[in-house]
């Protein structure tokens, strides 16, 4: 029997192996879309604002010859536990070979690390929170992932179950196709909401990008505050993310809803750059940047990654209006398909307008937990 050694990834070489493992692990999978290596190095850098309140330990599993077999993090998000009143630790970035012994060794190390730091529950995967990639894919393995959504091995859910983990929540990814025009009854429905509620939906102003980002930041923390798993985002985090995403923003599909001039809702939709990232295979140079530079017009898919309405206007139809306008403006811009993800399985207020627009569940991601 091969010996499995799990150790903290504490050196620069260890972190390099941690970052690069998915490239080898998914090398033969035609649907996998790798992150850019330089982007992952930046993400795991101590300068990432998330580390101001996240205590993380990285683990690598190796065989006797030193070959990497898997990886995982064990991290504590202080802001989550303060907000939720919990002692929950998290695991994330889980990848491993199809071997229960490897999975068990990794998760045992993560559980022990969190238990020693006073946690009573482990939940995941979160990379590092609900504000980033999360969940194991349990449905939709035949479809490529959209921008900033995970793609994971089909055997992971079974490994988790065998290790004593239970489902805590499913996250739904709704896909839709543009059919040339929006049904008339939905056009009329949208018009009625605008007229009755006096709602104005506007795109962000790239000349006032910083101000509009701050508006969306405030709306996000307010709109999502009661959502399951929510972790409040700091202004520094939000600004850093916005700065990174600005080069790929299509302002016509990043929307702010206003009532009497007051912002009350928002949605953020981006072109699906995974179409180009797939061709780059994790590398910006020597030729990867050319795909980014000249390939944008070839992107015909979008992903809506954020949407919300402040609590006092939640039942006023603004969420449906944001969904409608996202469809309408995307169609006008020449996009042909999209994904709205993720949506909590029990979020009926968001699921209903999506399904009325003809969107269907394309993928399901699952979150697991276990008592420590």
Secondary structure, 3 states (H helix, E strand, C coil): CCCCEEEECCCHHHHHHHHHHHHHHCCCCCCCCCCCHHHHHHHCCCCCHHHHCEEEEEEEEECCCCCEEEEEEEEEEHHHHHHHCCCEEEEEEEEECCCHHHHHHHHHHHHHHHHHCCCCEEEECEECCCCCEECEEEECCCCCCCCCCCCCCCCHHHHHHHCCCEEEEEEEEEEEECCCCCCHHHHHHHHHHHHHHCEEEEECCHHHHHHHHHHHHHHHHHHCCCCCCCCCCCHHHHHHHHHHHHHHCCHHHEEEEEECCEEEEEEEEEECCHHHHHHHCCCCCCCHHHHHHHCHHHCCEEEEEEEEECHHHCCCCHHHHHHHHHHHHHHHCCCCEEEEEEEECCCHHHHHHHHHCCCEEEEEEEEEEEEC
